Structure formats: C-alpha cells, structure tokens
Amino acid sequence: MFKRKVYDKLKNWKDNYAPKYAALLEGARRVGKSTVAEEFARNNYKSYIKVDFANITNELLKVFDDIANLEVFFLRLQAFTDITLYQGESVIIFDEIQLQPKVRQAIKYLVADGRYDYIETGSLISIKKNVENIVIPSEEHRILVYPMDYEEFMWAIGNDTYDRLREFYKLGIEVGNGVNRKLMRDFRIYMAVGGMPQAVDSYINGDNFSMIDRIKRDIINLYIDDFKKIDSSGLIGKMYESIPSQLATNKKKYMISQATGKRKTNKDKQRLSDLIDSKTVLPCYNTQNPNVALSQTKDEDTYKLYLSDIGLFTTMIFKASARTSENIYSKLLSDKLPADLGYLYENAVAQIIAATNTDLYYHTWKKDDSTHSYEVDFIVQKDTKIVPMEIKSSASKKHESIDNFYKKYSKHVGEMYLFSQKDVGHDDELKYKPLYMLPFVLEELIGRH
C-alpha cells in the first residue's frame, strides 16, 4: 500500500463528518480509490465489509433487494459475508457505487440509521446514465482522488530528497548545476512513469519502461472502452486521444471538431461533459479578464484539455507506434528528445496544480497590430491577488507573454513565476524556479492539501 494523501482526508472525514455523511471517493479508474478505502477501513475500524459492485455474485446482489428494511439487510449482509458488524465501530465500503444507483440513493437512509459508517468509491459518478431516475444523496462527503502527485511518487520510490528540496525552496537559494540536473532527471522519471499506482508499482519492481508502458496503454484502452459504454459512437474516445496532438500544435484552445472530424453538435457538448466528468482529463479555462475572481470571468467555450496523469500523456504522445520503445524513454530521461516537448511539461504542471483541488485557468490575448497572441499558461489565485505562471521545457530566458501580462494586469498580480529546467533565479519581479519546486510554490500560495 502506497502512502497517499487521500488517506488523511478520510481520517478528517471520520473525525469530523461521519456518521452524518458517507465518504465518497471519486476519481478516474485505476487511481487507487478502492485500495486506500480498504486500507483505511482495516486500520481504523473493528470490522468492515467491502461490496464490489464491479465483481459481485447474483446471490450477494439479492441481499440488496431488502435494503429498505435495514434490520433484514444488515442481518443478511453479515450472514452472507460471515463478517460481524459492530455498532459505531464498523464501516461498509460500496466499491464502484455508480454501477448500482439505487444503492447510492439509499445512502440517505443508511446514514440516517447511524449504526455504521459508509465509504463509497466510484468512477464516472456524474455521468448522466448513472444518475438517471435517482435522487442523489446530499449526505455524501466528496473526496476527489487523483493519480499520485510528485510528492507521493517520491514517497513511493523511496527517494528521500523531497524534504531537503523543501528546505532549498524556503532558503531561496540555487541548488547548483549538478544537483539541479539530477533533480530534473528525477522529475522526468515521474513524467515517464506517471502517478497511476500500477505503473508506479511496476517501476519499483524494476520492470523496464516497455513493461511500464504496456501497463499504461492497458489503462488508456480501458478508458476508451468505458467511453464506448457511455456513448457507442466512439467519439468520446476520439476526443480523449486528440488531446496531446492539439496541445502539440500550440493551439489556443481545444477544438472538438478537430477530434471528431466533423462540425460540432449539441451531442458533442454532452460528450465533452461526460469526458470531463470521467475525471480522466483536466479542463483549463481561458479567463477573459484575469482578476481575483477567476471563476467569474472564465470562458466556458474556450478551454484546453490535459490528461489527468502525466505518465498516460507521455505514452499517448508516442501511441502511434505499437509500443513506446526503451530508446524513447531513455532520451526523455536524459532530456535528448528532439521535439519541442513544452506541452509535456505543461501537462505535468496541470496535474500537480489540479491535485491541490485547484481549478485550472490560462489567459490569451491578441498582440497589438498583429495576428499573433500572447499566452500565460496557468493562473493561480492567492488571497486578493493572482499569480501567473509560464512553463518552459528548456532553460529559456524568453518570457514576453508574462512580461506583457504584468504590464496589463499589474494591479491584480502578486508574484510571477517561470518554471523550467533552470535553477533558482529571478529577473526583476519574475521568479525562476525549477519544475520540481512547483509543489512548494503551491503550498505557499494555497496551502498544503
């Protein structure tokens, strides 16, 4: 079991919200929801029952026919599982709850009964077909579960440099060229492996990158199969697979028509909504007038999409070939891939920001007397100020967009950052930080999550 931050969020739920609310762990498939739920139950309760609706026998499913009669339901559930429940000391886990909407609706009554605690896990929770004809219970304490962030990845692989990095950050000093190169290589390992627990486990076990890549391709194919179950046209999968290529061409926004190969329809808008609700992608919205209320000025029709996991993104970039070769991964780790991979680093940053439960925003605007545009990659809010961030794949010192952003919106801007492979430094108001220090910047801006 990997150390996961969501475990502490479950502890907070148990201490402050249970038994009046069930915990709902929501996230994409294969991010570790079930594993952490069961580990938490094992360590914090006298007993627990886990019901996996993705792998359930007809006999156990029949137990839920009498869920309205709680006395009968609890007796039959204990008899079938041969597990004793203790009032106030047991928890029931409903795994993949979206597959049984009526059971999810019954959470209201189970929670009101008060005898036991409840943890639900689910993917595709908000998809329309999974909530039709039910009243969604208000007695759910939602906890989003993301792929492992960079800190969790470092914990998993036993790399103990992370806390020392935090000290470097607090001191605001350079780490030095040699150390910086080593730390950037560590960060690129995270970009290559990603935060899906199966891929991380494979890396820890010493598997080569071809094997790790195969695991990631299986997850991508699983997602695409899920999308076909939601919409048989296969267009949601095409929207998903189009993300890297659209970012690679440096487009100012995601184009549904480019993904589907035809004019956008109202049905496509629903498909996009389902794709976002699957939690396999991260939407980043253009804010039309950046100020302290970013959400109020976002353009719902102008957005970019990133993948929720950088490892899957890396695999998908090279998905045209039958497998991503060891040679490609070797070049990625040594920073010798010939292509401009700025969008790869952007996706890594998007994932790290999103893992703090922070919405993603960017801003683009036309240059004066030009057909070209300026663009600031990400904007984060801190108290009454906004913090623009520019992402570079190299150690480039060019930062025309963020400079002009500051001139235009200086009264709203607090700090400004350029994240790249370059060591710590600054250029007037603009702070240079290596990409691996982004989590510490976010801790300072929005707190630790």
Secondary structure as the mmCIF struct_conf table of DSSP 4:
data_model
#
loop_
_struct_conf.conf_type_id
_struct_conf.id
_struct_conf.beg_label_comp_id
_struct_conf.beg_label_asym_id
_struct_conf.beg_label_seq_id
_struct_conf.end_label_comp_id
_struct_conf.end_label_asym_id
_struct_conf.end_label_seq_id
HELX_RH_AL_P HELX_RH_AL_P1 LYS A 5 ASN A 16
TURN_TY1_P TURN_TY1_P1 TYR A 17 LYS A 20
BEND BEND1 TYR A 21 TYR A 21
STRN STRN1 ALA A 22 GLU A 26
TURN_TY1_P TURN_TY1_P2 ARG A 29 ARG A 30
BEND BEND2 VAL A 31 GLY A 32
HELX_RH_AL_P HELX_RH_AL_P2 LYS A 33 ASN A 44
BEND BEND3 TYR A 45 LYS A 46
STRN STRN2 SER A 47 ASP A 52
TURN_TY1_P TURN_TY1_P3 PHE A 53 ALA A 54
BEND BEND4 ASN A 55 ASN A 55
HELX_RH_AL_P HELX_RH_AL_P3 ASN A 58 VAL A 63
HELX_RH_3T_P HELX_RH_3T_P1 PHE A 64 ASP A 66
TURN_TY1_P TURN_TY1_P4 ILE A 67 ALA A 68
BEND BEND5 ASN A 69 ASN A 69
HELX_RH_AL_P HELX_RH_AL_P4 LEU A 70 THR A 81
TURN_TY1_P TURN_TY1_P5 ASP A 82 ASP A 82
TURN_TY1_P TURN_TY1_P6 GLN A 87 GLU A 89
STRN STRN3 SER A 90 ASP A 95
TURN_TY1_P TURN_TY1_P7 GLU A 96 GLU A 96
HELX_RH_3T_P HELX_RH_3T_P2 ILE A 97 LEU A 99
HELX_RH_AL_P HELX_RH_AL_P5 PRO A 101 GLN A 105
TURN_TY1_P TURN_TY1_P8 ALA A 106 ALA A 106
HELX_RH_AL_P HELX_RH_AL_P6 ILE A 107 ASP A 113
BEND BEND6 ARG A 115 TYR A 116
STRN STRN4 ASP A 117 GLY A 122
BEND BEND7 SER A 123 LEU A 124
TURN_TY1_P TURN_TY1_P9 ILE A 125 SER A 126
HELX_RH_AL_P HELX_RH_AL_P7 LYS A 128 VAL A 131
TURN_TY1_P TURN_TY1_P10 GLU A 132 ASN A 133
BEND BEND8 ILE A 134 ILE A 134
BEND BEND9 SER A 138 SER A 138
STRN STRN5 GLU A 140 LEU A 144
BEND BEND10 PRO A 147 PRO A 147
HELX_RH_AL_P HELX_RH_AL_P8 TYR A 150 ILE A 157
TURN_TY1_P TURN_TY1_P11 GLY A 158 GLY A 158
TURN_TY1_P TURN_TY1_P12 ASP A 160 THR A 161
HELX_RH_AL_P HELX_RH_AL_P9 TYR A 162 LEU A 171
TURN_TY1_P TURN_TY1_P13 GLY A 172 GLY A 172
HELX_RH_AL_P HELX_RH_AL_P10 ASN A 177 VAL A 193
BEND BEND11 GLY A 195 GLY A 195
HELX_RH_AL_P HELX_RH_AL_P11 PRO A 197 ILE A 204
TURN_TY1_P TURN_TY1_P14 ASN A 205 GLY A 206
HELX_RH_AL_P HELX_RH_AL_P12 PHE A 209 ILE A 230
TURN_TY1_P TURN_TY1_P15 SER A 232 SER A 233
BEND BEND12 GLY A 234 GLY A 234
HELX_RH_AL_P HELX_RH_AL_P13 LEU A 235 GLU A 241
TURN_TY1_P TURN_TY1_P16 SER A 242 SER A 242
HELX_RH_AL_P HELX_RH_AL_P14 ILE A 243 ALA A 248
TURN_TY1_P TURN_TY1_P17 THR A 249 ASN A 250
BEND BEND13 LYS A 252 LYS A 253
HELX_RH_AL_P HELX_RH_AL_P15 ILE A 256 THR A 260
BEND BEND14 GLY A 261 LYS A 262
HELX_RH_AL_P HELX_RH_AL_P16 ASN A 266 ASP A 277
TURN_TY1_P TURN_TY1_P18 SER A 278 LYS A 279
BEND BEND15 THR A 280 THR A 280
STRN STRN6 VAL A 281 THR A 287
BEND BEND16 GLN A 288 ASN A 289
BEND BEND17 ASN A 291 VAL A 292
HELX_RH_3T_P HELX_RH_3T_P3 LEU A 294 THR A 297
STRN STRN7 LYS A 298 LEU A 307
BEND BEND18 SER A 308 SER A 308
HELX_RH_AL_P HELX_RH_AL_P17 ILE A 310 ILE A 317
TURN_TY1_P TURN_TY1_P19 PHE A 318 ALA A 320
BEND BEND19 SER A 321 ARG A 323
HELX_RH_AL_P HELX_RH_AL_P18 GLU A 326 LEU A 333
TURN_TY1_P TURN_TY1_P20 SER A 334 ASP A 335
BEND BEND20 PRO A 338 ALA A 339
HELX_RH_AL_P HELX_RH_AL_P19 GLY A 342 ALA A 354
TURN_TY1_P TURN_TY1_P21 ALA A 355 ASN A 357
STRN STRN8 LEU A 360 LYS A 366
HELX_LH_PP_P HELX_LH_PP_P1 LYS A 367 LYS A 367
TURN_TY1_P TURN_TY1_P22 ASP A 368 ASP A 369
BEND BEND21 SER A 370 THR A 371
STRN STRN9 SER A 373 VAL A 376
BEND BEND22 ASP A 377 ASP A 377
STRN STRN10 PHE A 378 LYS A 382
TURN_TY1_P TURN_TY1_P23 ASP A 383 THR A 384
STRN STRN11 LYS A 385 ILE A 391
BEND BEND23 SER A 393 SER A 394
HELX_RH_AL_P HELX_RH_AL_P20 GLU A 400 TYR A 409
TURN_TY1_P TURN_TY1_P24 SER A 410 HIS A 412
STRN STRN12 VAL A 413 VAL A 413
STRN STRN13 MET A 416 SER A 420
BEND BEND24 GLN A 421 LYS A 422
HELX_LH_PP_P HELX_LH_PP_P2 ASP A 423 ASP A 423
BEND BEND25 VAL A 424 VAL A 424
STRN STRN14 GLY A 425 ASP A 427
TURN_TY1_P TURN_TY1_P25 ASP A 428 GLU A 429
STRN STRN15 LEU A 430 PRO A 434
HELX_RH_3T_P HELX_RH_3T_P4 LEU A 435 MET A 437
HELX_RH_AL_P HELX_RH_AL_P21 LEU A 438 ILE A 446
#
